[in-house]
Amino acid sequence: MPLLNSSDILNWIEQCDTEIVKAWGPIAVGLLAIVIGSIINILLLWHQRKQNNRQNKFNTHQLELSKSKEERNEILQRLDTFYGPFIQLRTQSEVIYRKFESELEKEYKQKGTRFRTLRHLLEGKTLSPQENDLLKQILEINEKLLTLIESSSGDIDKLELQDLLGKFSAHIRILKLAYEKKLNGPIELFEDIVFPLAIDGAIESATERLKYRLNEINCMLKWQGTYQKKLKSNSTIRYYDKHGDEYTNRTLFIDLSELYNPFREQVKRGGRILDAGCGVGRDTRYFIEHGYTVISFDASREMVRRCNEYPHAFCQNMSFKDIAYKEEFDGIWCCSSLLHLKLEEAKEAIKLLTTALKCDGVMFISLKLGKGHKRSLGRLFQYYDEDTVQELYKDDSRLEPIKLWQSKSLVVDDLDGKWLNLLLRKKQFFF
Ligand SMILES: C[S@@+](CC[C@H](N)C(=O)[O-])C[C@H]1O[C@@H](n2cnc3c(N)ncnc32)[C@H](O)[C@@H]1O
C-alpha cells in the first residue's frame, strides 16, 4: 500500500496557509537558483580540471617523447662516431696481431713462456721483415684508436670505461716508444704497463647496453607508451630473486679454473661468449677480464642486477625460452643453469642455444649428477648421468659431444655433490 496518494498531497496544499507560501515562495525560488548555479559552477570547474589534467598529461608525454627522441639521436651518434669505429679498428688490429704473433708465440711456448710484444721490444729482440711490417700496421691502427679515444671522450659516461681506455692509451704510447727504440732503463720499469684485456669486452658490453636502450626507446616511440618487458616467474626464479645475498656469498668467489680451461681451449682467443643463466656474474667477469666479449642473461631480476654491478658487464633479464640469437657466439657457457629446467624444456633450450652458436662454436653445460628430478626450497633440480645426458643433444644433428667428465662440487655447503660436465661442438657441416 502506498503511504501517500495524490489526493492526500492536494489536500495538504489546500490546507497550507497561502500567506506563508506568498512570503517564502520567492526565497525558496532564489535559494533553488543559487543551489542550481553552484552545482553548474562545480560541474564546470570539475570539467575544466579534467581538461587541464588531460592537457598536462599530454604535455608531459610530448616532453618524454621529445626527450626520448633526443636520447635516441645521442645514442645513434655515440654508436656511429665512437663505438662502431672502435670495434672496427680493434677487429682489424686483432686479425693482424694474430698473424704477427703466430711464429713468435710458438718460439716462446717452446721456452715455456708467453710472448708479449712490449717485453720483446724492450729486450731489443729482433723481428723478421714480415713481422716488422705487420707490427707497423698495428701501430698505425693504434694511432687511429688514440685519435678516436681523444676526440670522443665526452661520449663515454662510465668512469670505469674511461679508466680502461686510459690504460689502453698508455699501453699504445709505450709500445710505440719501444718500437722506435726510445725507451731506456730497466725493462721492469715498464712491465706493469700491460694491455688491459678487458677492453674489448667492456666496449662490447657498452655497445650492447646502448643498443638495448635504443630498442627500448624505439618501442616506446612506436607504441607511444612505456616499454616494459615482463618475464613470467616460477618458484625457482623466485628463490634466486629472494636469496640474492646468500647465493652471492656461496658462489661469487669459487675458482672454476678446472672448468674454464677445457672450454677456453676450444673457444678462440677474444671470442664472443654467451653466459646463459649467469647468476651473479662470476663467470661473465672472469671471461671479460681474460679478453673475451660476453653477453649474459638470467631469468632472475636480482641476479641480473648483481651481474650488472660489474661495470663492464651487460646482462639482460631473459629466460632460456626467449633466446633469439642466430650464429653469434663462439662459445656458450651454461654453468649449472640448465639443471633448473625439466628434461624436455632443457632440450628446447639447447636447440635455441645451438642456433645462437656459430658453426664450430662450443657449448659448455654443467649439470648435477644423479637421477630424476626433485625440488629443494622451491628450486627444481633435474639430474643427469652419462646415459641420460645424451637425451639433451642426440636428436640435434648440428651437435657433437667432445668431452664429458665428472667433477666435485666447489660450493662449500655442497662438497658431497658431484657434477657432470659436457662440452658440445656445433658441427661446421650438418644436414
Ligand atoms: C645455480 S645458478 C647458476 C648461476 C651461475 N651460472 C653460476 O654458475 O654461478 C642457476 C641460475 O639459473 C637461472 N635460471 C633458472 N632458470 C632459468 C631460466 N629458465 N632462464 C634463465 N635463467 C634461469 C637462475 O636465476 C640462476 O641464476
The ligand as an SDF file (V2000), in Angstrom:
LIG
                    3D

 27 29  0  0  0  0  0  0  0  0999 V2000
   72.6460  -22.4560   -9.8230 C   0  0  0  0  0  0  0  0  0  0  0  0
   72.5140  -20.8560  -10.5280 S   0  0  0  0  0  0  0  0  0  0  0  0
   73.9650  -20.7630  -11.5140 C   0  0  0  0  0  0  0  0  0  0  0  0
   74.3760  -19.3690  -11.8070 C   0  0  0  0  0  0  0  0  0  0  0  0
   75.7230  -19.2130  -12.4930 C   0  0  0  0  0  0  0  0  0  0  0  0
   75.7340  -19.7490  -13.8170 N   0  0  0  0  0  0  0  0  0  0  0  0
   76.8110  -19.8390  -11.6660 C   0  0  0  0  0  0  0  0  0  0  0  0
   77.4100  -20.8180  -12.1180 O   0  0  0  0  0  0  0  0  0  0  0  0
   77.0580  -19.3490  -10.5650 O   0  0  0  0  0  0  0  0  0  0  0  0
   71.2150  -21.0340  -11.7040 C   0  0  0  0  0  0  0  0  0  0  0  0
   70.8560  -19.7510  -12.4170 C   0  0  0  0  0  0  0  0  0  0  0  0
   69.9770  -20.0810  -13.4840 O   0  0  0  0  0  0  0  0  0  0  0  0
   68.9780  -19.0880  -13.5670 C   0  0  0  0  0  0  0  0  0  0  0  0
   67.8060  -19.6750  -14.2210 N   0  0  0  0  0  0  0  0  0  0  0  0
   66.9920  -20.6350  -13.7840 C   0  0  0  0  0  0  0  0  0  0  0  0
   66.0250  -20.8900  -14.6750 N   0  0  0  0  0  0  0  0  0  0  0  0
   66.2390  -20.0730  -15.7240 C   0  0  0  0  0  0  0  0  0  0  0  0
   65.5850  -19.8440  -16.9580 C   0  0  0  0  0  0  0  0  0  0  0  0
   64.5120  -20.5340  -17.3150 N   0  0  0  0  0  0  0  0  0  0  0  0
   66.0870  -18.9090  -17.8010 N   0  0  0  0  0  0  0  0  0  0  0  0
   67.1990  -18.2100  -17.4630 C   0  0  0  0  0  0  0  0  0  0  0  0
   67.8540  -18.3580  -16.2960 N   0  0  0  0  0  0  0  0  0  0  0  0
   67.3860  -19.2830  -15.4340 C   0  0  0  0  0  0  0  0  0  0  0  0
   68.7170  -18.7200  -12.1230 C   0  0  0  0  0  0  0  0  0  0  0  0
   68.0650  -17.4860  -11.9870 O   0  0  0  0  0  0  0  0  0  0  0  0
   70.1050  -18.7510  -11.5390 C   0  0  0  0  0  0  0  0  0  0  0  0
   70.7330  -17.5090  -11.6000 O   0  0  0  0  0  0  0  0  0  0  0  0
  1  2  1  0
  2  3  1  0
  2 10  1  0
  3  4  1  0
  4  5  1  0
  5  6  1  0
  5  7  1  0
  7  8  2  0
  7  9  1  0
 10 11  1  0
 11 12  1  0
 11 26  1  0
 12 13  1  0
 13 14  1  0
 13 24  1  0
 14 15  1  0
 14 23  1  0
 15 16  2  0
 16 17  1  0
 17 18  1  0
 17 23  2  0
 18 19  1  0
 18 20  2  0
 20 21  1  0
 21 22  2  0
 22 23  1  0
 24 25  1  0
 24 26  1  0
 26 27  1  0
M  CHG  2   2   1   9  -1
M  END
$$$$
